[in-house]
Amino acid sequence: MARIQPVSDDTSDPKEQKALALVHGVWGSNWNVTSTIANNPKILEGFIALWNSVEASGLSKTDREVVCMEMARINGCQYCIPAHRWASRSQGVDTDMVEIIASGIQLSGDGREATMQSFTRRIHESRGKLSDAELSEFLNRGISIPNMIAVIAEIAHCTITNFTNGLAQTELDSWLEKYKDGQP
């Protein structure tokens, strides 16, 4: 059972309903994580605004899923790992790659996905304090300055969900259960 209960249609007030309607408009439905964040409707509104900004930032669906799965793994998020397994599959992102990231293995090669995973790890580990040499290396490997800022915003989005889920012990939505132990 969740330690912090998600807001439900039965118990929500008008401010919570308004914030949940924003999520429904963007994601098509409310998830237990967003219903939990709705305990503070203003934060949920900001979360969706951040989501929309990252969505329009120029990162691809694959870029975003690499960042999100890497952060879910780093933060040990029991909810977001299955959620991003589901999201990757529904968006046509390489599920084998997602499982490699979920296992904690660095992707091999110099491709975009491996570079994005490496960049995410280094930004997280260094708290954004890359050396000049690291910055140059990532720029040379195709991660532009706008991409870097977007990855930091994606990390912020993930931090909200990962930490909320850790605090709340958010229960998986029924459709995510089959993604708990890997791709079905």
RAWO-V774799 format. One record per residue. N is the residue number from 1. RES is the residue in one small letter. OMEGA is omega in radians with two decimals (999 if undefined). D_CENTER is the distance of its C-alpha to the mean C-alpha in whole Angstrom. Layout:
[[N	RES	OMEGA	D_CENTER] [N	RES	OMEGA	D_CENTER]]
This chain:
[[1	m	3.13	23] [2	a	3.11	20] [3	r	3.04	21] [4	i	-3.06	20] [5	q	3.03	21] [6	p	3.06	19] [7	v	3.13	21] [8	s	3.10	23] [9	d	-3.11	25] [10	d	-3.01	28] [11	t	-3.03	27] [12	s	3.06	25] [13	d	-3.09	27] [14	p	3.13	27] [15	k	3.10	25] [16	e	3.12	22] [17	q	3.12	23] [18	k	3.13	23] [19	a	3.11	19] [20	l	3.09	18] [21	a	3.07	20] [22	l	3.12	18] [23	v	-3.12	15] [24	h	3.13	17] [25	g	-3.11	18] [26	v	-3.04	15] [27	w	-3.13	13] [28	g	3.10	17] [29	s	3.04	17] [30	n	3.12	15] [31	w	3.11	13] [32	n	3.13	14] [33	v	-3.13	11] [34	t	3.07	12] [35	s	3.06	16] [36	t	3.09	16] [37	i	-3.14	14] [38	a	3.01	17] [39	n	2.98	19] [40	n	-3.02	19] [41	p	3.14	19] [42	k	3.10	19] [43	i	3.09	16] [44	l	3.08	14] [45	e	3.11	16] [46	g	3.10	15] [47	f	3.14	11] [48	i	3.06	12] [49	a	3.08	14] [50	l	3.10	11] [51	w	-3.12	9] [52	n	3.12	13] [53	s	3.12	14] [54	v	3.12	11] [55	e	-3.11	12] [56	a	-2.99	15] [57	s	-3.09	15] [58	g	3.04	16] [59	l	3.09	13] [60	s	3.06	13] [61	k	3.13	11] [62	t	3.09	12] [63	d	-3.07	11] [64	r	-3.13	7] [65	e	3.04	7] [66	v	-3.14	9] [67	v	-3.08	7] [68	c	3.13	4] [69	m	3.10	7] [70	e	3.14	9] [71	m	3.10	7] [72	a	3.12	7] [73	r	-3.13	10] [74	i	-3.07	12] [75	n	3.12	11] [76	g	-3.06	12] [77	c	-3.11	10] [78	q	-3.14	12] [79	y	-3.00	10] [80	c	3.09	7] [81	i	3.07	9] [82	p	-3.14	11] [83	a	-3.13	9] [84	h	2.92	7] [85	r	3.12	11] [86	w	-3.09	12] [87	a	3.13	10] [88	s	3.14	11] [89	r	-3.09	14] [90	s	-3.13	15] [91	q	3.12	14] [92	g	3.09	16] [93	v	-3.11	14] [94	d	-3.07	16] [95	t	3.08	16] [96	d	3.10	18] [97	m	-3.13	16] [98	v	3.12	13] [99	e	3.07	15] [100	i	3.12	16] [101	i	-3.13	13] [102	a	-3.13	13] [103	s	3.12	16] [104	g	-3.14	16] [105	i	3.05	18] [106	q	3.07	18] [107	l	-3.11	18] [108	s	3.06	22] [109	g	-3.12	23] [110	d	-3.13	23] [111	g	-3.10	21] [112	r	-3.09	18] [113	e	3.13	15] [114	a	3.12	17] [115	t	3.14	18] [116	m	3.10	14] [117	q	3.12	13] [118	s	3.14	16] [119	f	3.13	15] [120	t	3.12	12] [121	r	-3.08	14] [122	r	3.09	17] [123	i	3.14	15] [124	h	-3.10	14] [125	e	-3.06	17] [126	s	-3.06	19] [127	r	3.09	17] [128	g	-3.04	18] [129	k	3.07	21] [130	l	3.02	22] [131	s	3.08	26] [132	d	3.14	27] [133	a	3.11	28] [134	e	3.11	24] [135	l	3.13	23] [136	s	-3.14	26] [137	e	-3.13	25] [138	f	3.05	21] [139	l	3.12	23] [140	n	3.13	26] [141	r	2.99	23] [142	g	3.07	22] [143	i	-3.09	19] [144	s	3.07	20] [145	i	3.07	20] [146	p	3.07	18] [147	n	-3.11	16] [148	m	3.12	16] [149	i	3.12	15] [150	a	3.09	12] [151	v	3.10	10] [152	i	3.09	11] [153	a	3.09	10] [154	e	3.07	7] [155	i	3.10	7] [156	a	3.08	9] [157	h	-3.13	6] [158	c	3.13	4] [159	t	3.10	8] [160	i	-3.10	9] [161	t	-3.09	7] [162	n	-3.11	8] [163	f	3.06	11] [164	t	-3.13	12] [165	n	3.08	12] [166	g	3.14	14] [167	l	-3.03	16] [168	a	-2.97	17] [169	q	-3.08	17] [170	t	3.08	15] [171	e	3.09	17] [172	l	2.97	15] [173	d	-3.04	16] [174	s	-3.11	19] [175	w	3.12	17] [176	l	-3.08	15] [177	e	-3.09	18] [178	k	3.12	19] [179	y	-3.06	16] [180	k	-3.05	16] [181	d	3.13	18] [182	g	-3.13	17] [183	q	3.06	17] [184	p	999	20]]
